Amino acid sequence: MSQPSLFYRCVTGPDDGTFDQRVSEAISNGWQLYGNATMAFDSTTQRMICGQSMVKNVPDKTYAPGLDISKL
């Protein structure tokens, strides 16, 4: 059995319920919060944008270009 690989992703989006749902969905799929959430103002759209880094250990999975990490 190979060692699990640690995968990283950053969920981003407007500061609204959709962002919260995406982070909650990732948590329910085994992703863990990694650090604090961030926020920035997008002057083009006049709205706040949120970001949350997340990590997940995946047994027997190795990173390869083209791998859709959000589906792990």
mmCIF file of the N, C-alpha and C atoms, coordinates in Angstrom:
data_MODEL
# 
_entry.id   MODEL 
# 
loop_
_atom_site.group_PDB 
_atom_site.id 
_atom_site.type_symbol 
_atom_site.label_atom_id 
_atom_site.label_alt_id 
_atom_site.label_comp_id 
_atom_site.label_asym_id 
_atom_site.label_entity_id 
_atom_site.label_seq_id 
_atom_site.pdbx_PDB_ins_code 
_atom_site.Cartn_x 
_atom_site.Cartn_y 
_atom_site.Cartn_z 
_atom_site.occupancy 
_atom_site.B_iso_or_equiv 
_atom_site.pdbx_formal_charge 
_atom_site.auth_seq_id 
_atom_site.auth_comp_id 
_atom_site.auth_asym_id 
_atom_site.auth_atom_id 
_atom_site.pdbx_PDB_model_num 
ATOM 1   N N  . MET A 1 1  ? 0.845   -1.189 0.000   1.00 0.00 ? 1  MET A N  1 
ATOM 2   C CA . MET A 1 1  ? 0.000   0.000  0.000   1.00 0.00 ? 1  MET A CA 1 
ATOM 3   C C  . MET A 1 1  ? 0.885   1.244  0.000   1.00 0.00 ? 1  MET A C  1 
ATOM 4   N N  . SER A 1 2  ? 0.592   2.166  -0.889  1.00 0.00 ? 2  SER A N  1 
ATOM 5   C CA . SER A 1 2  ? 1.386   3.386  -0.947  1.00 0.00 ? 2  SER A CA 1 
ATOM 6   C C  . SER A 1 2  ? 0.925   4.384  0.111   1.00 0.00 ? 2  SER A C  1 
ATOM 7   N N  . GLN A 1 3  ? 1.776   5.331  0.356   1.00 0.00 ? 3  GLN A N  1 
ATOM 8   C CA . GLN A 1 3  ? 1.475   6.371  1.332   1.00 0.00 ? 3  GLN A CA 1 
ATOM 9   C C  . GLN A 1 3  ? 0.446   7.342  0.741   1.00 0.00 ? 3  GLN A C  1 
ATOM 10  N N  . PRO A 1 4  ? -0.496  7.844  1.558   1.00 0.00 ? 4  PRO A N  1 
ATOM 11  C CA . PRO A 1 4  ? -1.486  8.789  1.022   1.00 0.00 ? 4  PRO A CA 1 
ATOM 12  C C  . PRO A 1 4  ? -0.808  10.075 0.560   1.00 0.00 ? 4  PRO A C  1 
ATOM 13  N N  . SER A 1 5  ? -1.351  10.671 -0.464  1.00 0.00 ? 5  SER A N  1 
ATOM 14  C CA . SER A 1 5  ? -0.869  11.951 -0.952  1.00 0.00 ? 5  SER A CA 1 
ATOM 15  C C  . SER A 1 5  ? -1.710  13.060 -0.345  1.00 0.00 ? 5  SER A C  1 
ATOM 16  N N  . LEU A 1 6  ? -1.065  14.160 -0.025  1.00 0.00 ? 6  LEU A N  1 
ATOM 17  C CA . LEU A 1 6  ? -1.773  15.320 0.500   1.00 0.00 ? 6  LEU A CA 1 
ATOM 18  C C  . LEU A 1 6  ? -2.074  16.248 -0.668  1.00 0.00 ? 6  LEU A C  1 
ATOM 19  N N  . PHE A 1 7  ? -3.355  16.508 -0.889  1.00 0.00 ? 7  PHE A N  1 
ATOM 20  C CA . PHE A 1 7  ? -3.784  17.380 -1.976  1.00 0.00 ? 7  PHE A CA 1 
ATOM 21  C C  . PHE A 1 7  ? -4.244  18.715 -1.400  1.00 0.00 ? 7  PHE A C  1 
ATOM 22  N N  . TYR A 1 8  ? -4.063  19.766 -2.183  1.00 0.00 ? 8  TYR A N  1 
ATOM 23  C CA . TYR A 1 8  ? -4.381  21.134 -1.776  1.00 0.00 ? 8  TYR A CA 1 
ATOM 24  C C  . TYR A 1 8  ? -5.312  21.751 -2.812  1.00 0.00 ? 8  TYR A C  1 
ATOM 25  N N  . ARG A 1 9  ? -6.247  22.530 -2.313  1.00 0.00 ? 9  ARG A N  1 
ATOM 26  C CA . ARG A 1 9  ? -7.091  23.323 -3.205  1.00 0.00 ? 9  ARG A CA 1 
ATOM 27  C C  . ARG A 1 9  ? -7.468  24.611 -2.498  1.00 0.00 ? 9  ARG A C  1 
ATOM 28  N N  . CYS A 1 10 ? -7.852  25.606 -3.266  1.00 0.00 ? 10 CYS A N  1 
ATOM 29  C CA . CYS A 1 10 ? -8.312  26.868 -2.711  1.00 0.00 ? 10 CYS A CA 1 
ATOM 30  C C  . CYS A 1 10 ? -9.691  27.144 -3.311  1.00 0.00 ? 10 CYS A C  1 
ATOM 31  N N  . VAL A 1 11 ? -10.680 27.163 -2.448  1.00 0.00 ? 11 VAL A N  1 
ATOM 32  C CA . VAL A 1 11 ? -12.052 27.461 -2.871  1.00 0.00 ? 11 VAL A CA 1 
ATOM 33  C C  . VAL A 1 11 ? -12.202 28.984 -2.841  1.00 0.00 ? 11 VAL A C  1 
ATOM 34  N N  . THR A 1 12 ? -12.684 29.559 -3.925  1.00 0.00 ? 12 THR A N  1 
ATOM 35  C CA . THR A 1 12 ? -12.865 31.010 -3.990  1.00 0.00 ? 12 THR A CA 1 
ATOM 36  C C  . THR A 1 12 ? -14.250 31.338 -4.531  1.00 0.00 ? 12 THR A C  1 
ATOM 37  N N  . GLY A 1 13 ? -14.690 32.536 -4.254  1.00 0.00 ? 13 GLY A N  1 
ATOM 38  C CA . GLY A 1 13 ? -15.965 32.984 -4.795  1.00 0.00 ? 13 GLY A CA 1 
ATOM 39  C C  . GLY A 1 13 ? -16.490 34.196 -4.079  1.00 0.00 ? 13 GLY A C  1 
ATOM 40  N N  . PRO A 1 14 ? -17.577 34.766 -4.592  1.00 0.00 ? 14 PRO A N  1 
ATOM 41  C CA . PRO A 1 14 ? -18.197 35.923 -3.951  1.00 0.00 ? 14 PRO A CA 1 
ATOM 42  C C  . PRO A 1 14 ? -18.628 35.596 -2.517  1.00 0.00 ? 14 PRO A C  1 
ATOM 43  N N  . ASP A 1 15 ? -18.618 36.616 -1.674  1.00 0.00 ? 15 ASP A N  1 
ATOM 44  C CA . ASP A 1 15 ? -19.018 36.458 -0.278  1.00 0.00 ? 15 ASP A CA 1 
ATOM 45  C C  . ASP A 1 15 ? -20.533 36.331 -0.206  1.00 0.00 ? 15 ASP A C  1 
ATOM 46  N N  . ASP A 1 16 ? -21.016 35.112 -0.443  1.00 0.00 ? 16 ASP A N  1 
ATOM 47  C CA . ASP A 1 16 ? -22.453 34.850 -0.372  1.00 0.00 ? 16 ASP A CA 1 
ATOM 48  C C  . ASP A 1 16 ? -22.667 33.404 0.070   1.00 0.00 ? 16 ASP A C  1 
ATOM 49  N N  . GLY A 1 17 ? -23.897 32.979 0.129   1.00 0.00 ? 17 GLY A N  1 
ATOM 50  C CA . GLY A 1 17 ? -24.222 31.636 0.583   1.00 0.00 ? 17 GLY A CA 1 
ATOM 51  C C  . GLY A 1 17 ? -23.641 30.551 -0.302  1.00 0.00 ? 17 GLY A C  1 
ATOM 52  N N  . THR A 1 18 ? -23.438 30.844 -1.577  1.00 0.00 ? 18 THR A N  1 
ATOM 53  C CA . THR A 1 18 ? -22.875 29.851 -2.491  1.00 0.00 ? 18 THR A CA 1 
ATOM 54  C C  . THR A 1 18 ? -21.460 29.477 -2.073  1.00 0.00 ? 18 THR A C  1 
ATOM 55  N N  . PHE A 1 19 ? -20.675 30.464 -1.688  1.00 0.00 ? 19 PHE A N  1 
ATOM 56  C CA . PHE A 1 19 ? -19.306 30.187 -1.223  1.00 0.00 ? 19 PHE A CA 1 
ATOM 57  C C  . PHE A 1 19 ? -19.350 29.291 0.004   1.00 0.00 ? 19 PHE A C  1 
ATOM 58  N N  . ASP A 1 20 ? -20.202 29.633 0.956   1.00 0.00 ? 20 ASP A N  1 
ATOM 59  C CA . ASP A 1 20 ? -20.331 28.826 2.174   1.00 0.00 ? 20 ASP A CA 1 
ATOM 60  C C  . ASP A 1 20 ? -20.746 27.395 1.851   1.00 0.00 ? 20 ASP A C  1 
ATOM 61  N N  . GLN A 1 21 ? -21.648 27.231 0.911   1.00 0.00 ? 21 GLN A N  1 
ATOM 62  C CA . GLN A 1 21 ? -22.099 25.892 0.513   1.00 0.00 ? 21 GLN A CA 1 
ATOM 63  C C  . GLN A 1 21 ? -20.962 25.103 -0.119  1.00 0.00 ? 21 GLN A C  1 
ATOM 64  N N  . ARG A 1 22 ? -20.141 25.741 -0.937  1.00 0.00 ? 22 ARG A N  1 
ATOM 65  C CA . ARG A 1 22 ? -19.021 25.042 -1.578  1.00 0.00 ? 22 ARG A CA 1 
ATOM 66  C C  . ARG A 1 22 ? -18.003 24.571 -0.549  1.00 0.00 ? 22 ARG A C  1 
ATOM 67  N N  . VAL A 1 23 ? -17.709 25.423 0.430   1.00 0.00 ? 23 VAL A N  1 
ATOM 68  C CA . VAL A 1 23 ? -16.770 25.027 1.494   1.00 0.00 ? 23 VAL A CA 1 
ATOM 69  C C  . VAL A 1 23 ? -17.384 23.905 2.326   1.00 0.00 ? 23 VAL A C  1 
ATOM 70  N N  . SER A 1 24 ? -18.652 24.019 2.681   1.00 0.00 ? 24 SER A N  1 
ATOM 71  C CA . SER A 1 24 ? -19.327 22.979 3.468   1.00 0.00 ? 24 SER A CA 1 
ATOM 72  C C  . SER A 1 24 ? -19.369 21.654 2.707   1.00 0.00 ? 24 SER A C  1 
ATOM 73  N N  . GLU A 1 25 ? -19.611 21.698 1.405   1.00 0.00 ? 25 GLU A N  1 
ATOM 74  C CA . GLU A 1 25 ? -19.611 20.482 0.599   1.00 0.00 ? 25 GLU A CA 1 
ATOM 75  C C  . GLU A 1 25 ? -18.232 19.824 0.607   1.00 0.00 ? 25 GLU A C  1 
ATOM 76  N N  . ALA A 1 26 ? -17.198 20.638 0.461   1.00 0.00 ? 26 ALA A N  1 
ATOM 77  C CA . ALA A 1 26 ? -15.835 20.095 0.485   1.00 0.00 ? 26 ALA A CA 1 
ATOM 78  C C  . ALA A 1 26 ? -15.534 19.443 1.833   1.00 0.00 ? 26 ALA A C  1 
ATOM 79  N N  . ILE A 1 27 ? -15.937 20.073 2.919   1.00 0.00 ? 27 ILE A N  1 
ATOM 80  C CA . ILE A 1 27 ? -15.726 19.493 4.257   1.00 0.00 ? 27 ILE A CA 1 
ATOM 81  C C  . ILE A 1 27 ? -16.459 18.164 4.363   1.00 0.00 ? 27 ILE A C  1 
ATOM 82  N N  . SER A 1 28 ? -17.680 18.098 3.862   1.00 0.00 ? 28 SER A N  1 
ATOM 83  C CA . SER A 1 28 ? -18.445 16.848 3.945   1.00 0.00 ? 28 SER A CA 1 
ATOM 84  C C  . SER A 1 28 ? -17.832 15.746 3.075   1.00 0.00 ? 28 SER A C  1 
ATOM 85  N N  . ASN A 1 29 ? -16.977 16.137 2.107   1.00 0.00 ? 29 ASN A N  1 
ATOM 86  C CA . ASN A 1 29 ? -16.277 15.167 1.258   1.00 0.00 ? 29 ASN A CA 1 
ATOM 87  C C  . ASN A 1 29 ? -14.862 14.881 1.743   1.00 0.00 ? 29 ASN A C  1 
ATOM 88  N N  . GLY A 1 30 ? -14.561 15.234 2.978   1.00 0.00 ? 30 GLY A N  1 
ATOM 89  C CA . GLY A 1 30 ? -13.287 14.870 3.579   1.00 0.00 ? 30 GLY A CA 1 
ATOM 90  C C  . GLY A 1 30 ? -12.196 15.914 3.524   1.00 0.00 ? 30 GLY A C  1 
ATOM 91  N N  . TRP A 1 31 ? -12.454 17.064 2.919   1.00 0.00 ? 31 TRP A N  1 
ATOM 92  C CA . TRP A 1 31 ? -11.456 18.131 2.895   1.00 0.00 ? 31 TRP A CA 1 
ATOM 93  C C  . TRP A 1 31 ? -11.413 18.806 4.258   1.00 0.00 ? 31 TRP A C  1 
ATOM 94  N N  . GLN A 1 32 ? -10.234 19.305 4.636   1.00 0.00 ? 32 GLN A N  1 
ATOM 95  C CA . GLN A 1 32 ? -10.074 20.001 5.910   1.00 0.00 ? 32 GLN A CA 1 
ATOM 96  C C  . GLN A 1 32 ? -9.624  21.429 5.649   1.00 0.00 ? 32 GLN A C  1 
ATOM 97  N N  . LEU A 1 33 ? -10.110 22.351 6.489   1.00 0.00 ? 33 LEU A N  1 
ATOM 98  C CA . LEU A 1 33 ? -9.683  23.740 6.374   1.00 0.00 ? 33 LEU A CA 1 
ATOM 99  C C  . LEU A 1 33 ? -8.183  23.814 6.623   1.00 0.00 ? 33 LEU A C  1 
ATOM 100 N N  . TYR A 1 34 ? -7.506  24.677 5.883   1.00 0.00 ? 34 TYR A N  1 
ATOM 101 C CA . TYR A 1 34 ? -6.070  24.855 6.014   1.00 0.00 ? 34 TYR A CA 1 
ATOM 102 C C  . TYR A 1 34 ? -5.807  26.347 6.133   1.00 0.00 ? 34 TYR A C  1 
ATOM 103 N N  . GLY A 1 35 ? -5.628  26.808 7.352   1.00 0.00 ? 35 GLY A N  1 
ATOM 104 C CA . GLY A 1 35 ? -5.432  28.236 7.573   1.00 0.00 ? 35 GLY A CA 1 
ATOM 105 C C  . GLY A 1 35 ? -6.745  28.988 7.625   1.00 0.00 ? 35 GLY A C  1 
ATOM 106 N N  . ASN A 1 36 ? -6.610  30.295 7.711   1.00 0.00 ? 36 ASN A N  1 
ATOM 107 C CA . ASN A 1 36 ? -7.769  31.176 7.820   1.00 0.00 ? 36 ASN A CA 1 
ATOM 108 C C  . ASN A 1 36 ? -8.345  31.504 6.449   1.00 0.00 ? 36 ASN A C  1 
ATOM 109 N N  . ALA A 1 37 ? -9.622  31.802 6.430   1.00 0.00 ? 37 ALA A N  1 
ATOM 110 C CA . ALA A 1 37 ? -10.253 32.301 5.213   1.00 0.00 ? 37 ALA A CA 1 
ATOM 111 C C  . ALA A 1 37 ? -9.712  33.701 4.923   1.00 0.00 ? 37 ALA A C  1 
ATOM 112 N N  . THR A 1 38 ? -9.755  34.104 3.663   1.00 0.00 ? 38 THR A N  1 
ATOM 113 C CA . THR A 1 38 ? -9.322  35.439 3.279   1.00 0.00 ? 38 THR A CA 1 
ATOM 114 C C  . THR A 1 38 ? -10.457 36.139 2.546   1.00 0.00 ? 38 THR A C  1 
ATOM 115 N N  . MET A 1 39 ? -10.400 37.451 2.540   1.00 0.00 ? 39 MET A N  1 
ATOM 116 C CA . MET A 1 39 ? -11.389 38.248 1.816   1.00 0.00 ? 39 MET A CA 1 
ATOM 117 C C  . MET A 1 39 ? -10.674 39.409 1.137   1.00 0.00 ? 39 MET A C  1 
ATOM 118 N N  . ALA A 1 40 ? -11.172 39.774 -0.032  1.00 0.00 ? 40 ALA A N  1 
ATOM 119 C CA . ALA A 1 40 ? -10.631 40.919 -0.764  1.00 0.00 ? 40 ALA A CA 1 
ATOM 120 C C  . ALA A 1 40 ? -11.777 41.588 -1.514  1.00 0.00 ? 40 ALA A C  1 
ATOM 121 N N  . PHE A 1 41 ? -11.661 42.872 -1.726  1.00 0.00 ? 41 PHE A N  1 
ATOM 122 C CA . PHE A 1 41 ? -12.677 43.608 -2.462  1.00 0.00 ? 41 PHE A CA 1 
ATOM 123 C C  . PHE A 1 41 ? -12.321 43.643 -3.940  1.00 0.00 ? 41 PHE A C  1 
ATOM 124 N N  . ASP A 1 42 ? -13.249 43.233 -4.789  1.00 0.00 ? 42 ASP A N  1 
ATOM 125 C CA . ASP A 1 42 ? -13.083 43.280 -6.241  1.00 0.00 ? 42 ASP A CA 1 
ATOM 126 C C  . ASP A 1 42 ? -13.729 44.572 -6.730  1.00 0.00 ? 42 ASP A C  1 
ATOM 127 N N  . SER A 1 43 ? -12.900 45.548 -7.075  1.00 0.00 ? 43 SER A N  1 
ATOM 128 C CA . SER A 1 43 ? -13.438 46.851 -7.470  1.00 0.00 ? 43 SER A CA 1 
ATOM 129 C C  . SER A 1 43 ? -14.172 46.804 -8.807  1.00 0.00 ? 43 SER A C  1 
ATOM 130 N N  . THR A 1 44 ? -13.883 45.809 -9.634  1.00 0.00 ? 44 THR A N  1 
ATOM 131 C CA . THR A 1 44 ? -14.571 45.682 -10.916 1.00 0.00 ? 44 THR A CA 1 
ATOM 132 C C  . THR A 1 44 ? -16.024 45.287 -10.717 1.00 0.00 ? 44 THR A C  1 
ATOM 133 N N  . THR A 1 45 ? -16.267 44.306 -9.834  1.00 0.00 ? 45 THR A N  1 
ATOM 134 C CA . THR A 1 45 ? -17.637 43.832 -9.602  1.00 0.00 ? 45 THR A CA 1 
ATOM 135 C C  . THR A 1 45 ? -18.277 44.484 -8.383  1.00 0.00 ? 45 THR A C  1 
ATOM 136 N N  . GLN A 1 46 ? -17.487 45.263 -7.636  1.00 0.00 ? 46 GLN A N  1 
ATOM 137 C CA . GLN A 1 46 ? -17.979 45.947 -6.428  1.00 0.00 ? 46 GLN A CA 1 
ATOM 138 C C  . GLN A 1 46 ? -18.506 44.970 -5.381  1.00 0.00 ? 46 GLN A C  1 
ATOM 139 N N  . ARG A 1 47 ? -17.763 43.864 -5.186  1.00 0.00 ? 47 ARG A N  1 
ATOM 140 C CA . ARG A 1 47 ? -18.182 42.891 -4.175  1.00 0.00 ? 47 ARG A CA 1 
ATOM 141 C C  . ARG A 1 47 ? -16.966 42.245 -3.522  1.00 0.00 ? 47 ARG A C  1 
ATOM 142 N N  . MET A 1 48 ? -17.220 41.672 -2.368  1.00 0.00 ? 48 MET A N  1 
ATOM 143 C CA . MET A 1 48 ? -16.174 40.971 -1.642  1.00 0.00 ? 48 MET A CA 1 
ATOM 144 C C  . MET A 1 48 ? -16.008 39.570 -2.228  1.00 0.00 ? 48 MET A C  1 
ATOM 145 N N  . ILE A 1 49 ? -14.761 39.109 -2.293  1.00 0.00 ? 49 ILE A N  1 
ATOM 146 C CA . ILE A 1 49 ? -14.431 37.767 -2.754  1.00 0.00 ? 49 ILE A CA 1 
ATOM 147 C C  . ILE A 1 49 ? -13.762 37.036 -1.592  1.00 0.00 ? 49 ILE A C  1 
ATOM 148 N N  . CYS A 1 50 ? -14.185 35.798 -1.348  1.00 0.00 ? 50 CYS A N  1 
ATOM 149 C CA . CYS A 1 50 ? -13.640 34.981 -0.259  1.00 0.00 ? 50 CYS A CA 1 
ATOM 150 C C  . CYS A 1 50 ? -12.748 33.887 -0.831  1.00 0.00 ? 50 CYS A C  1 
ATOM 151 N N  . GLY A 1 51 ? -11.833 33.431 -0.003  1.00 0.00 ? 51 GLY A N  1 
ATOM 152 C CA . GLY A 1 51 ? -10.989 32.298 -0.356  1.00 0.00 ? 51 GLY A CA 1 
ATOM 153 C C  . GLY A 1 51 ? -10.733 31.445 0.875   1.00 0.00 ? 51 GLY A C  1 
ATOM 154 N N  . GLN A 1 52 ? -10.723 30.132 0.692   1.00 0.00 ? 52 GLN A N  1 
ATOM 155 C CA . GLN A 1 52 ? -10.426 29.211 1.797   1.00 0.00 ? 52 GLN A CA 1 
ATOM 156 C C  . GLN A 1 52 ? -9.541  28.089 1.271   1.00 0.00 ? 52 GLN A C  1 
ATOM 157 N N  . SER A 1 53 ? -8.344  27.985 1.830   1.00 0.00 ? 53 SER A N  1 
ATOM 158 C CA . SER A 1 53 ? -7.449  26.883 1.483   1.00 0.00 ? 53 SER A CA 1 
ATOM 159 C C  . SER A 1 53 ? -7.916  25.625 2.190   1.00 0.00 ? 53 SER A C  1 
ATOM 160 N N  . MET A 1 54 ? -7.762  24.482 1.507   1.00 0.00 ? 54 MET A N  1 
ATOM 161 C CA . MET A 1 54 ? -8.206  23.201 2.051   1.00 0.00 ? 54 MET A CA 1 
ATOM 162 C C  . MET A 1 54 ? -7.218  22.115 1.651   1.00 0.00 ? 54 MET A C  1 
ATOM 163 N N  . VAL A 1 55 ? -7.096  21.086 2.479   1.00 0.00 ? 55 VAL A N  1 
ATOM 164 C CA . VAL A 1 55 ? -6.232  19.948 2.180   1.00 0.00 ? 55 VAL A CA 1 
ATOM 165 C C  . VAL A 1 55 ? -6.984  18.652 2.434   1.00 0.00 ? 55 VAL A C  1 
ATOM 166 N N  . LYS A 1 56 ? -6.508  17.581 1.776   1.00 0.00 ? 56 LYS A N  1 
ATOM 167 C CA . LYS A 1 56 ? -7.123  16.268 1.949   1.00 0.00 ? 56 LYS A CA 1 
ATOM 168 C C  . LYS A 1 56 ? -6.073  15.192 1.683   1.00 0.00 ? 56 LYS A C  1 
ATOM 169 N N  . ASN A 1 57 ? -5.992  14.219 2.603   1.00 0.00 ? 57 ASN A N  1 
ATOM 170 C CA . ASN A 1 57 ? -5.172  13.041 2.375   1.00 0.00 ? 57 ASN A CA 1 
ATOM 171 C C  . ASN A 1 57 ? -5.987  12.040 1.579   1.00 0.00 ? 57 ASN A C  1 
ATOM 172 N N  . VAL A 1 58 ? -5.424  11.527 0.498   1.00 0.00 ? 58 VAL A N  1 
ATOM 173 C CA . VAL A 1 58 ? -6.120  10.566 -0.358  1.00 0.00 ? 58 VAL A CA 1 
ATOM 174 C C  . VAL A 1 58 ? -5.245  9.324  -0.501  1.00 0.00 ? 58 VAL A C  1 
ATOM 175 N N  . PRO A 1 59 ? -5.670  8.206  0.096   1.00 0.00 ? 59 PRO A N  1 
ATOM 176 C CA . PRO A 1 59 ? -4.877  6.974  -0.018  1.00 0.00 ? 59 PRO A CA 1 
ATOM 177 C C  . PRO A 1 59 ? -4.775  6.506  -1.468  1.00 0.00 ? 59 PRO A C  1 
ATOM 178 N N  . ASP A 1 60 ? -3.602  6.009  -1.806  1.00 0.00 ? 60 ASP A N  1 
ATOM 179 C CA . ASP A 1 60 ? -3.366  5.392  -3.125  1.00 0.00 ? 60 ASP A CA 1 
ATOM 180 C C  . ASP A 1 60 ? -3.656  6.312  -4.308  1.00 0.00 ? 60 ASP A C  1 
ATOM 181 N N  . LYS A 1 61 ? -3.533  7.613  -4.114  1.00 0.00 ? 61 LYS A N  1 
ATOM 182 C CA . LYS A 1 61 ? -3.742  8.546  -5.228  1.00 0.00 ? 61 LYS A CA 1 
ATOM 183 C C  . LYS A 1 61 ? -2.485  9.394  -5.356  1.00 0.00 ? 61 LYS A C  1 
ATOM 184 N N  . THR A 1 62 ? -2.002  9.522  -6.576  1.00 0.00 ? 62 THR A N  1 
ATOM 185 C CA . THR A 1 62 ? -0.812  10.316 -6.846  1.00 0.00 ? 62 THR A CA 1 
ATOM 186 C C  . THR A 1 62 ? -1.189  11.462 -7.758  1.00 0.00 ? 62 THR A C  1 
ATOM 187 N N  . TYR A 1 63 ? -0.615  12.612 -7.500  1.00 0.00 ? 63 TYR A N  1 
ATOM 188 C CA . TYR A 1 63 ? -0.894  13.764 -8.348  1.00 0.00 ? 63 TYR A CA 1 
ATOM 189 C C  . TYR A 1 63 ? -0.380  13.520 -9.762  1.00 0.00 ? 63 TYR A C  1 
ATOM 190 N N  . ALA A 1 64 ? -1.142  13.972 -10.730 1.00 0.00 ? 64 ALA A N  1 
ATOM 191 C CA . ALA A 1 64 ? -0.733  13.971 -12.138 1.00 0.00 ? 64 ALA A CA 1 
ATOM 192 C C  . ALA A 1 64 ? -1.373  15.182 -12.809 1.00 0.00 ? 64 ALA A C  1 
ATOM 193 N N  . PRO A 1 65 ? -0.684  15.802 -13.738 1.00 0.00 ? 65 PRO A N  1 
ATOM 194 C CA . PRO A 1 65 ? -1.284  16.933 -14.455 1.00 0.00 ? 65 PRO A CA 1 
ATOM 195 C C  . PRO A 1 65 ? -2.629  16.529 -15.055 1.00 0.00 ? 65 PRO A C  1 
ATOM 196 N N  . GLY A 1 66 ? -3.593  17.416 -14.953 1.00 0.00 ? 66 GLY A N  1 
ATOM 197 C CA . GLY A 1 66 ? -4.918  17.141 -15.486 1.00 0.00 ? 66 GLY A CA 1 
ATOM 198 C C  . GLY A 1 66 ? -5.864  16.516 -14.474 1.00 0.00 ? 66 GLY A C  1 
ATOM 199 N N  . LEU A 1 67 ? -5.337  16.108 -13.317 1.00 0.00 ? 67 LEU A N  1 
ATOM 200 C CA . LEU A 1 67 ? -6.182  15.516 -12.268 1.00 0.00 ? 67 LEU A CA 1 
ATOM 201 C C  . LEU A 1 67 ? -7.133  16.576 -11.736 1.00 0.00 ? 67 LEU A C  1 
ATOM 202 N N  . ASP A 1 68 ? -8.417  16.304 -11.715 1.00 0.00 ? 68 ASP A N  1 
ATOM 203 C CA . ASP A 1 68 ? -9.406  17.244 -11.179 1.00 0.00 ? 68 ASP A CA 1 
ATOM 204 C C  . ASP A 1 68 ? -9.438  17.078 -9.667  1.00 0.00 ? 68 ASP A C  1 
ATOM 205 N N  . ILE A 1 69 ? -8.632  17.879 -8.993  1.00 0.00 ? 69 ILE A N  1 
ATOM 206 C CA . ILE A 1 69 ? -8.470  17.750 -7.536  1.00 0.00 ? 69 ILE A CA 1 
ATOM 207 C C  . ILE A 1 69 ? -9.782  18.009 -6.811  1.00 0.00 ? 69 ILE A C  1 
ATOM 208 N N  . SER A 1 70 ? -10.638 18.857 -7.343  1.00 0.00 ? 70 SER A N  1 
ATOM 209 C CA . SER A 1 70 ? -11.901 19.144 -6.664  1.00 0.00 ? 70 SER A CA 1 
ATOM 210 C C  . SER A 1 70 ? -12.813 17.920 -6.594  1.00 0.00 ? 70 SER A C  1 
ATOM 211 N N  . LYS A 1 71 ? -12.542 16.904 -7.411  1.00 0.00 ? 71 LYS A N  1 
ATOM 212 C CA . LYS A 1 71 ? -13.379 15.700 -7.427  1.00 0.00 ? 71 LYS A CA 1 
ATOM 213 C C  . LYS A 1 71 ? -12.873 14.608 -6.479  1.00 0.00 ? 71 LYS A C  1 
ATOM 214 N N  . LEU A 1 72 ? -11.741 14.847 -5.805  1.00 0.00 ? 72 LEU A N  1 
ATOM 215 C CA . LEU A 1 72 ? -11.188 13.812 -4.897  1.00 0.00 ? 72 LEU A CA 1 
ATOM 216 C C  . LEU A 1 72 ? -12.033 13.673 -3.652  1.00 0.00 ? 72 LEU A C  1 
# 
